[in-house]
Amino acid sequence: MRTSKLPDVGTTIFSVMSALAAKHNAVNLGQGFPSFPIDEAWGMLMKKYIETGKNQYAPMPGIPELRKVLAQKYSLFGSYDPEGEITITAGATQAIFTAIQAFVHPGDEVILFAPAYDCYAPAVTLAGGKVKWLYLSHPEYSIPWEKLEEAITEKTAMIVINHPHNPTGTSLNEGDMKQLAQMISGTDIVLLSDEVYEHILFDGKSHDSALKYPEIRNNVLSVFSFGKTFHMTGWKMGYAIADASLMNEFRKVHQFNVFSCNTPVQYALNEYLENPKNYLELSSFYQNKRDGFLKQIEHPKLKFLPCTGTYFVLADFSDMSDEKDTDIAIRWTKEHRLTTIPCSVFYPDGRDHKVVRMCFAKDDETMQQAAQIINNLTF
Ligand SMILES: Cc1ncc(COP(=O)(O)O)c(C=O)c1O
């Protein structure tokens, strides 16, 4: 039998844990998606654009109206031409895949930081590239700058960053971004910047997009997700922004990857984006969720690590047990009916810092139930 080019890849942990949660009727803080309804306005918008006939292929890069609105949205960070520098994609996942296929040639090296979101490394493998793993320093999960400097060679085609960061809930600051910019400015390394949680930052922090740094304008391709911002992960819509020199190349792959993305959703998004309130209140919305959840936790031994962005928080159980995090996650699901994601699955070597990821993008009742279970955990 012919094998795929990813013969060793199994089903993602998110599917495995969600199936286990369903089987045991567990409170599911595993997979990262909101459990509450989307804005009712979406129903009307979608109906409007389907009924007015916006049902055929959109232009390859996306409808011009939506790209124009996005250019305005990001004018805060820099001037990006909607015509040649913004492309609508089928979620951030497709943007990431397309970027990696476009820029990584066989034998090229791509630097990834672990723990890492799971779709980067397989895309590099499919492109014939080689992943060079670096490890964020535990428990702050900061970039190991010296190691990064050593890792960059003439074979480095791409560095992937993700901030705010899944699974750790940390974020990069201006100092980090400047340091990174200094390292790659003047090279032809592509900085693929996964910014899907751009609007979920807490305690007064603001998002430091890679698009903000003119010295690396020719290096940066940033990807974003409407799914994360508007609580509709199932619609799988996102976009990529980059200088025309990179975007031209990106589109050469995009056009054969999906050609174009869902037309009525693009029109609906265009109208919905007219009101910035629809995304500017996201940080305070999720900060209330984070604080409301953590306030209810009274467990003496489970320690929650600082969470400055995203809708994930890490819980350190090392004072409770020295079991593997994967075993704990399965056991809590089966015996306590609480599902989390073990952080070791985000590492290529499965290293285990005894932390599990909890998603707090859930309705208040679910979070209350979760807190109650956590407070009664004995191992
Ligand atoms: C860091 C990160 N990047 C990308 C994605 C995928 O985004 P989308 O659903 O828009 O494809 C996710 C989804 O969980 C994510 O956490």
The ligand as an SDF file (V2000), in Angstrom:
LIG
                    3D

 16 16  0  0  0  0  0  0  0  0999 V2000
   -2.0500   29.4200   17.0150 C   0  0  0  0  0  0  0  0  0  0  0  0
   -3.1170   29.0630   16.0550 C   0  0  0  0  0  0  0  0  0  0  0  0
   -2.9100   29.2730   14.7480 N   0  0  0  0  0  0  0  0  0  0  0  0
   -3.8370   28.9600   13.8270 C   0  0  0  0  0  0  0  0  0  0  0  0
   -5.0370   28.3980   14.1970 C   0  0  0  0  0  0  0  0  0  0  0  0
   -6.0350   28.0290   13.1370 C   0  0  0  0  0  0  0  0  0  0  0  0
   -6.9100   29.0820   12.8550 O   0  0  0  0  0  0  0  0  0  0  0  0
   -8.1370   28.8420   11.8430 P   0  0  0  0  0  0  0  0  0  0  0  0
   -9.1990   28.1250   12.6010 O   0  0  0  0  0  0  0  0  0  0  0  0
   -8.5240   30.2180   11.4140 O   0  0  0  0  0  0  0  0  0  0  0  0
   -7.6220   28.0250   10.7260 O   0  0  0  0  0  0  0  0  0  0  0  0
   -5.2940   28.1510   15.5480 C   0  0  0  0  0  0  0  0  0  0  0  0
   -6.5500   27.4960   15.9680 C   0  0  0  0  0  0  0  0  0  0  0  0
   -6.6620   26.9490   17.0330 O   0  0  0  0  0  0  0  0  0  0  0  0
   -4.3120   28.5030   16.4970 C   0  0  0  0  0  0  0  0  0  0  0  0
   -4.5090   28.2990   17.8000 O   0  0  0  0  0  0  0  0  0  0  0  0
  1  2  1  0
  2  3  1  0
  2 15  2  0
  3  4  2  0
  4  5  1  0
  5  6  1  0
  5 12  2  0
  6  7  1  0
  7  8  1  0
  8  9  2  0
  8 10  1  0
  8 11  1  0
 12 13  1  0
 12 15  1  0
 13 14  2  0
 15 16  1  0
M  END
$$$$
